[in-house]
Amino acid sequence: MFRSFFLAGFEGATGYNRQGEWIDQIAATHHDRHAGEDYRRLADVGIYAAREAIRWPLVDRGGKFDFSSVHPFVTASRLHAVDVIWDLFHYGYPRRLDIFSDAFVLRFADYCHEAARFISAETAGTCYFTPVNEPSFFAWAAGEVGRFAPHCLGRGPELKFALARAAIAGIDAIRAAVPGARIVNVDPLCHVVPPPDRFDLLGDAQGFNFGSVFESWDMLAGRLHPELGGSREHLDIVGINYYWTNQWELGRDESPLADDDTRRVPLSRLVRRVWKRYGGELLITETAHVHEKRSAWIDYVASECDTLLDDGVPLRGVCLYPILGMPEWHCRDEWVRMGLWDVREDHPTRPRELCASMWEALQRARRLEVRHLSGIPDRFCA
């Protein structure tokens, strides 16, 4: 699928956080100012694919579209031969739109069509798009607990349905403009367990693990709410977001299971669960840890990928996301070090500093590049 097994993800969230403050992570990290240098760094370390965001609120001018803010990333990716998966809706959307309305779906489809036309004109090979980033998480964060606009409470299922409807319309619009486009549908893969003394909650946990987690993908695939018009072709490439925070005890979603908790399920088993449900090609589209735990996390993910590839699972890559340190969404003065490069937030130009331990772990994981490029298990390679 891509020339490297490892991808880089540039955090591109926009929108209004739980305090109602506008956030733009591309601007905060100065990725818009350093696009050329950021893409050069990727090529220098052998990463030839990336996730990048088109910021819908910046592009959409009342239903007319200005893609000038995207030009720096298109130019940089082309100059350094880095393929891009373009996120089209990463939490932020035009302010005056009602996200639950028919007008939202129509406006989003128009935007997807024009974005696909723009990217296709600038791209020599296959075009990749993620229409709606993390609909399950966004439905919970923005529709259930009010952490992002539209800051609703108790409307999570309704918003998840609305996002699936918009995504399907967006995919149809993308393919009308670019018939050969590939769609990467990105959502978190989570797993919960009941408290040790609450065996009676096992059914609730199983309902979440084998039902709720898959609802957005199921709607896109036409397995759930087929009246929306989804199909397996709409689902296309399944993008799995997985962090150390993605397993927790029921009722304690803010407290991830400890690394040594025996109730943790290996990543390889979770990914295999997705593949058995849908088949087709997969990507791990987001994964990372923070601070001094970054290198051990890369070692763990690489080991789990070895297991998946040994089993014949068509895993086409792993996206290190975010590739740059970034400010917290809801506390913009607090920066998190979780990328291959840290960002000097105390400096006006936001210079980048390589995380040496994560770089060393990435070098150890280069065996996955061999397997990716050869198409056979590395233990059979000379």
C-alpha positions as CSV (number, residue, x, y, z in Angstrom):
1,M,0.0,0.0,0.0
2,F,2.8,2.4,1.0
3,R,6.6,2.4,0.5
4,S,7.1,2.2,4.3
5,F,5.4,0.2,6.9
6,F,5.6,3.0,9.4
7,L,3.5,6.2,8.8
8,A,3.6,9.5,10.5
9,G,0.5,11.3,11.8
10,F,0.4,15.1,12.0
11,E,-2.3,15.9,14.6
12,G,-4.8,18.0,12.8
13,A,-7.7,18.5,15.2
14,T,-9.7,21.7,15.0
15,G,-12.9,22.8,16.8
16,Y,-14.1,24.1,20.1
17,N,-12.9,22.3,23.3
18,R,-14.8,21.8,26.5
19,Q,-14.1,25.4,27.6
20,G,-15.4,26.7,24.3
21,E,-11.9,27.7,23.2
22,W,-10.9,27.4,19.5
23,I,-8.2,24.8,18.9
24,D,-6.1,24.2,15.8
25,Q,-3.3,21.7,16.4
26,I,-1.6,22.3,13.1
27,A,-1.2,26.0,13.9
28,A,-0.3,25.3,17.5
29,T,2.6,23.0,16.5
30,H,3.6,25.4,13.6
31,H,3.3,22.4,11.2
32,D,1.7,24.9,8.7
33,R,4.9,27.0,8.9
34,H,7.3,24.0,9.0
35,A,5.6,21.7,6.5
36,G,8.6,21.4,4.2
37,E,11.0,20.7,7.1
38,D,8.6,18.2,8.7
39,Y,8.2,16.2,5.6
40,R,11.9,16.3,4.9
41,R,12.4,14.8,8.4
42,L,10.1,12.0,7.5
43,A,12.0,11.1,4.4
44,D,15.3,11.3,6.2
45,V,14.1,8.6,8.7
46,G,12.6,6.4,6.0
47,I,8.9,7.3,6.6
48,Y,7.1,7.7,3.3
49,A,3.5,8.0,4.2
50,A,1.5,10.3,6.5
51,R,-1.9,11.2,7.9
52,E,-2.6,14.9,7.3
53,A,-5.7,17.0,7.9
54,I,-7.5,19.4,5.6
55,R,-9.1,21.8,8.1
56,W,-12.7,22.0,7.0
57,P,-13.4,25.2,9.0
58,L,-10.6,27.0,7.3
59,V,-11.4,25.7,3.8
60,D,-15.2,26.2,3.8
61,R,-16.2,29.8,3.1
62,G,-20.0,29.6,3.4
63,G,-20.2,26.7,1.0
64,K,-17.4,27.9,-1.3
65,F,-14.1,26.3,-0.8
66,D,-10.6,27.7,-0.6
67,F,-7.8,25.1,-0.4
68,S,-4.9,27.6,-0.1
69,S,-4.3,26.4,3.5
70,V,-3.6,22.9,2.1
71,H,-1.0,23.9,-0.5
72,P,2.0,23.8,1.9
73,F,1.3,20.2,2.8
74,V,0.6,19.1,-0.8
75,T,3.8,20.7,-2.0
76,A,5.9,19.3,0.9
77,S,4.6,15.8,0.5
78,R,5.1,15.8,-3.2
79,L,8.7,17.2,-2.9
80,H,9.7,14.5,-0.5
81,A,7.7,11.6,-2.1
82,V,5.5,11.0,1.0
83,D,2.0,9.6,0.3
84,V,-0.8,11.1,2.4
85,I,-4.1,10.0,3.9
86,W,-6.1,13.2,4.0
87,D,-8.4,13.6,7.0
88,L,-11.4,15.7,5.9
89,F,-13.3,16.1,9.2
90,H,-11.2,16.0,12.4
91,Y,-13.7,17.3,15.0
92,G,-14.0,20.8,13.5
93,Y,-16.8,21.9,11.2
94,P,-18.3,25.2,10.0
95,R,-19.7,27.0,13.0
96,R,-23.2,27.7,11.8
97,L,-24.0,24.2,10.7
98,D,-26.3,21.9,12.7
99,I,-24.4,18.7,12.8
100,F,-27.7,16.7,13.2
101,S,-29.3,18.2,10.1
102,D,-29.8,17.2,6.5
103,A,-28.0,20.5,5.5
104,F,-24.9,19.2,7.3
105,V,-24.8,16.0,5.2
106,L,-25.3,18.0,2.0
107,R,-22.6,20.5,2.9
108,F,-20.2,17.8,3.9
109,A,-20.7,15.9,0.7
110,D,-20.0,19.0,-1.4
111,Y,-16.9,19.7,0.6
112,C,-15.7,16.0,0.2
113,H,-16.3,16.2,-3.5
114,E,-14.3,19.4,-3.9
115,A,-11.5,18.2,-1.6
116,A,-11.2,15.0,-3.6
117,R,-11.0,17.0,-6.9
118,F,-8.3,19.3,-5.4
119,I,-6.2,16.4,-4.0
120,S,-6.6,14.4,-7.2
121,A,-5.3,17.2,-9.3
122,E,-2.2,17.4,-7.1
123,T,-1.5,13.7,-6.7
124,A,0.1,11.4,-9.2
125,G,-0.9,8.1,-7.6
126,T,-3.7,6.7,-5.5
127,C,-5.6,9.2,-3.4
128,Y,-6.4,8.3,0.2
129,F,-9.1,9.9,2.4
130,T,-10.5,9.6,5.9
131,P,-13.9,11.3,5.6
132,V,-14.8,11.4,9.3
133,N,-12.1,10.9,11.9
134,E,-13.0,8.7,14.9
135,P,-16.8,8.9,14.7
136,S,-17.2,6.7,17.8
137,F,-15.0,8.9,20.0
138,F,-16.4,12.1,18.6
139,A,-19.9,11.0,19.1
140,W,-19.1,10.3,22.8
141,A,-16.9,13.4,23.3
142,A,-19.2,15.9,21.5
143,G,-22.6,14.2,21.8
144,E,-22.6,12.5,25.1
145,V,-20.3,14.4,27.5
146,G,-20.0,17.8,25.8
147,R,-16.2,18.0,25.5
148,F,-16.3,19.3,21.9
149,A,-18.7,21.3,19.9
150,P,-21.7,21.0,19.6
151,H,-21.3,20.3,23.4
152,C,-24.3,18.0,23.7
153,L,-25.2,15.8,26.6
154,G,-26.8,12.4,26.3
155,R,-27.0,12.5,22.5
156,G,-24.1,10.2,21.7
157,P,-26.0,7.5,19.8
158,E,-27.8,10.1,17.8
159,L,-24.6,11.8,16.8
160,K,-22.9,8.5,15.9
161,F,-25.8,7.8,13.5
162,A,-25.5,11.3,12.0
163,L,-21.8,11.0,11.5
164,A,-22.3,7.6,9.7
165,R,-24.9,9.2,7.4
166,A,-22.5,12.1,6.6
167,A,-19.5,9.7,6.1
168,I,-21.4,7.6,3.6
169,A,-22.6,10.7,1.7
170,G,-19.0,11.9,1.8
171,I,-17.6,8.7,0.5
172,D,-20.0,8.7,-2.4
173,A,-19.0,12.2,-3.2
174,I,-15.3,11.4,-3.1
175,R,-15.7,8.5,-5.5
176,A,-17.9,10.5,-7.8
177,A,-14.9,12.9,-8.1
178,V,-12.1,10.3,-7.9
179,P,-13.4,6.8,-8.7
180,G,-10.2,5.1,-7.7
181,A,-9.9,6.8,-4.3
182,R,-9.2,4.6,-1.3
183,I,-11.1,5.3,1.9
184,V,-9.5,4.8,5.4
185,N,-12.2,4.7,8.0
186,V,-10.5,5.4,11.3
187,D,-12.0,4.6,14.7
188,P,-10.7,3.6,18.1
189,L,-10.5,-0.1,19.1
190,C,-11.2,-0.4,22.8
191,H,-11.8,-3.2,25.3
192,V,-13.4,-3.1,28.7
193,V,-13.5,-5.5,31.6
194,P,-15.8,-5.7,34.6
195,P,-14.5,-5.0,38.1
196,P,-13.0,-8.1,39.8
197,D,-16.0,-8.4,42.2
198,R,-18.7,-7.7,39.6
199,F,-19.1,-10.8,37.5
200,D,-22.7,-9.7,36.9
201,L,-21.3,-7.0,34.6
202,L,-19.6,-9.4,32.2
203,G,-22.5,-9.2,29.8
204,D,-22.3,-5.4,29.7
205,A,-18.6,-5.6,29.0
206,Q,-19.1,-8.2,26.2
207,G,-21.8,-6.0,24.7
208,F,-19.4,-3.1,24.5
209,N,-16.5,-5.2,23.2
210,F,-18.4,-7.0,20.5
211,G,-21.1,-4.5,19.8
212,S,-20.7,-0.8,20.7
213,V,-17.0,-0.7,19.5
214,F,-18.0,-1.8,16.0
215,E,-21.2,0.3,15.5
216,S,-19.6,3.0,13.3
217,W,-17.8,0.5,11.1
218,D,-20.9,-1.7,11.0
219,M,-23.0,1.3,9.7
220,L,-20.4,2.1,7.1
221,A,-20.3,-1.5,6.0
222,G,-24.2,-1.8,5.8
223,R,-24.4,-4.3,8.6
224,L,-26.2,-1.9,10.9
225,H,-28.8,0.6,9.8
226,P,-28.6,-0.5,6.1
227,E,-31.1,2.2,5.2
228,L,-28.1,4.6,5.4
229,G,-26.7,3.0,2.2
230,G,-23.4,1.6,3.6
231,S,-21.6,-1.3,2.1
232,R,-18.3,-3.2,2.4
233,E,-17.0,-0.9,-0.4
234,H,-17.8,2.1,1.7
235,L,-15.8,0.7,4.7
236,D,-12.8,-0.1,2.4
237,I,-9.6,0.0,4.6
238,V,-10.3,-0.3,8.3
239,G,-8.1,2.1,10.3
240,I,-7.6,1.2,13.9
241,N,-6.6,3.7,16.6
242,Y,-5.1,2.1,19.6
243,Y,-3.3,3.7,22.6
244,W,-2.4,2.4,26.1
245,T,-5.6,4.1,27.3
246,N,-7.9,1.9,25.1
247,Q,-8.5,-0.7,27.8
248,W,-10.2,0.1,31.1
249,E,-12.6,-1.2,33.7
250,L,-16.3,-0.5,33.3
251,G,-17.2,2.7,34.9
252,R,-13.5,3.9,35.0
253,D,-12.9,5.1,31.5
254,E,-10.5,7.8,32.7
255,S,-8.2,5.1,34.4
256,P,-6.6,2.7,31.8
257,L,-5.8,-0.8,33.0
258,A,-2.2,-1.0,34.3
259,D,0.4,-2.3,31.9
260,D,0.8,-5.5,34.0
261,D,-3.0,-6.1,34.5
262,T,-3.6,-9.7,33.5
263,R,-7.0,-8.7,32.1
264,R,-5.4,-6.7,29.3
265,V,-6.0,-8.3,25.9
266,P,-3.0,-8.3,23.5
267,L,-3.2,-5.8,20.6
268,S,-2.8,-8.6,18.1
269,R,-5.9,-10.4,19.4
270,L,-7.9,-7.2,19.2
271,V,-6.8,-6.5,15.6
272,R,-7.5,-10.1,14.6
273,R,-11.0,-9.6,16.0
274,V,-11.5,-6.7,13.5
275,W,-10.1,-8.6,10.6
276,K,-12.4,-11.6,11.3
277,R,-15.4,-9.4,11.3
278,Y,-14.7,-7.4,8.1
279,G,-11.8,-9.0,6.2
280,G,-9.9,-6.8,3.9
281,E,-6.8,-4.6,4.5
282,L,-6.1,-2.9,7.8
283,L,-4.0,-0.1,9.1
284,I,-3.1,0.8,12.7
285,T,-3.8,4.5,12.1
286,E,-2.9,5.9,15.5
287,T,-0.7,4.6,18.3
288,A,1.7,6.2,20.8
289,H,2.7,6.5,24.4
290,V,4.1,9.4,26.4
291,H,7.4,10.6,27.7
292,E,9.8,7.8,28.8
293,K,7.3,5.0,27.8
294,R,7.5,5.8,24.1
295,S,10.3,3.3,23.2
296,A,8.8,0.4,25.1
297,W,5.5,1.0,23.4
298,I,7.1,0.8,20.0
299,D,8.8,-2.4,21.0
300,Y,5.4,-3.8,22.1
301,V,3.5,-2.7,19.0
302,A,6.2,-4.1,16.7
303,S,6.1,-7.5,18.5
304,E,2.3,-7.6,18.1
305,C,2.6,-6.7,14.4
306,D,5.0,-9.6,14.0
307,T,2.3,-11.9,15.4
308,L,-0.3,-10.5,13.1
309,L,1.9,-10.8,10.0
310,D,2.8,-14.4,11.0
311,D,-0.9,-15.2,11.0
312,G,-1.4,-13.7,7.6
313,V,-3.4,-10.7,8.7
314,P,-3.2,-8.0,5.9
315,L,-1.9,-5.3,8.1
316,R,-0.4,-2.7,5.8
317,G,1.2,-0.3,8.2
318,V,1.4,1.4,11.6
319,C,1.0,5.2,12.0
320,L,3.0,6.9,14.8
321,Y,0.4,9.4,15.9
322,P,1.1,12.1,16.7
323,I,4.6,12.3,15.2
324,L,5.1,15.7,16.9
325,G,4.5,16.6,20.5
326,M,1.4,18.7,20.9
327,P,-0.7,20.7,23.4
328,E,-3.6,19.1,25.2
329,W,-6.9,19.8,23.6
330,H,-8.5,21.1,26.7
331,C,-5.4,22.7,28.3
332,R,-3.6,24.5,25.6
333,D,-0.7,25.5,27.8
334,E,0.1,21.9,28.7
335,W,2.2,20.1,26.1
336,V,2.5,16.3,25.8
337,R,5.7,14.6,24.6
338,M,4.5,11.6,22.7
339,G,6.0,11.9,19.2
340,L,9.2,11.0,17.4
341,W,10.0,14.7,17.6
342,D,9.2,16.9,20.6
343,V,8.2,20.5,20.0
344,R,10.0,23.2,21.9
345,E,6.8,25.1,23.0
346,D,8.9,27.6,24.9
347,H,10.5,28.8,21.7
348,P,8.6,31.2,19.3
349,T,9.5,29.1,16.2
350,R,8.6,25.8,17.8
351,P,11.8,23.9,16.8
352,R,11.7,20.1,16.8
353,E,13.9,17.8,18.9
354,L,14.3,14.1,18.1
355,C,13.4,11.7,20.9
356,A,16.4,9.5,20.9
357,S,14.9,6.5,22.7
358,M,11.9,6.4,20.4
359,W,14.2,6.6,17.4
360,E,16.2,3.7,18.7
361,A,13.0,1.7,19.2
362,L,12.0,2.5,15.6
363,Q,15.3,1.3,14.4
364,R,14.7,-2.0,16.2
365,A,11.3,-2.3,14.5
366,R,12.8,-1.9,11.0
367,R,12.4,-5.7,10.6
368,L,8.8,-4.9,9.9
369,E,9.9,-2.8,6.9
370,V,11.6,-5.9,5.5
371,R,8.5,-8.0,5.9
372,H,6.3,-5.2,4.4
373,L,8.5,-4.8,1.3
374,S,9.2,-8.5,0.8
375,G,5.7,-9.8,1.5
376,I,7.1,-12.8,3.4
377,P,8.0,-13.3,7.0
378,D,11.4,-11.9,7.9
379,R,12.5,-15.1,9.5
380,F,12.8,-16.5,5.9
381,C,14.8,-13.5,4.7
382,A,18.5,-13.8,4.3
